[in-house]
Amino acid sequence: MTYFHSNSNKNVIGKEFREYVEELFGDILAKNYFEKISTPMEEYTLHVFQKYELMERIEDSFKQIGYETKVHNKFPNVIVTKPKGPFPLEFEENMKEMIVDNRAAEMIYQGSDIFIPGVKRANKVRADDIVKVMNQVKIPVAKAQALLNHHDMLVQGKGVAARNLLSPFKVPNLQQAGLDDFPAYFQSLPAYLTSMNLEPEPNEKILDCCAAPGNKTIHLNELSKNRATIIAVDRSKNRMQKLNKKIEKYQLKSIQTKVGDIVKLSKSWSMKFDKILVDPPCTSLGLRPRLILETSKTIIKATATYQKAILHSCNDLLKPGGALVYSTCTITKEENEEVLDYACKKLKLKIVDQQHTSPNMGSIGENRTYPVQRYIPGEHNTLGFFIAKAIKPKS
């Protein structure tokens, strides 16, 4: 039996969300979005941190393992690579099954091995069995070879449960290229542009209020030549540990980290910031690939309410004349344009042009003319993303 990745578009999109996107984008763009959101990005960008003399070596390493790779034509410290695939999955009759959680499935779908914490069920699976790996709604994501018996997976609780033999896609990563210890990390181009547009300068005081896992924080440090004071806040202790490891790896002295909710923390802070990056928790409906897409207007509106609270707190912390960049990795108008409506009408912020853009300007809605960047899978070769820049009036 052969399975093609395009079949995954069937029966995995919630009815309410499908209707929402069709109303938001129109039928044609909505159709393209639903098709592309279930696949990896067409291009992956690797940010080489500070040591630009390693660019050629890193580029060659990816070419040697078969990835189409080049240096970005506009940003000399960014390498662009493309995923491999799609590949058809072929399964034998009566093959044993391994069910993994939906989040793990999206990683396995693009080449990751199967890690024990992601396994939900692997009844009767024994070491060396070739298994059919599926997510929780039975979408096949890989053919794999079990490394452990099911009982041993339960006992060990961590480690690799099965080796991925074939998946619909294979995306580049540093480990494949033997570059684990190199000063580089994958960062989408819109995320890269987000930090660029804050335009951090030496000697400024900068807040990254929802910072972890920290790629934008590290980039802000690089752009300010390691001479700005950067305070990075995140409410997740586990995610903040990832940022702390990066700070230690790169031996960065100007970044201070704090675990906490910026809405609560801001109430006791007297300090003011020259610039603030606001990349708040969102519905993440732009991340790719997504094999299951189901949310509700209630969840979207509740998320937007929290985003507005974060923006309100950050506005209180921003100096008059200071700059703020707001970004999300989602596609809803409630979390993007309507948050800007709040910023302009309630907080009196002014949305301004961005210096670093791709040709993706414009808002959704006839009555909005904000100079934002909005990326939509199916229209652009990246994830769904939104970037806006605002200035706080001096008086």
Secondary structure by P-SEA (a helix, b strand, c coil): ccccccccccccccaaaaaaaaaaccaaaaaaaaaaaaccccbbbbbbcccccaaaaaaaaaaaaccccccccccccbbbbbbcccbbbbbccccbbbbbcaaaaaaaaacccccccccccccccccccbbbbbcccccccbbbbbcccaaaaaaacccccccccccccccccccccccccccbbbbcaaaaaaaaaacccccbbbbbccccccaaaaaaaaaaccccbbbbbbccaaaaaaaaaaaaaaccccbbbbbccaaaaaaaccccccbbbbbccccccccccccbbbbcaaaaaaaaaaaaaaaaaaaaaccccbbbbbbbccccccccaaaaaaaacccbbbbbbbccccccccccccccccbbbbbbccccccccbbbbbbbcccc
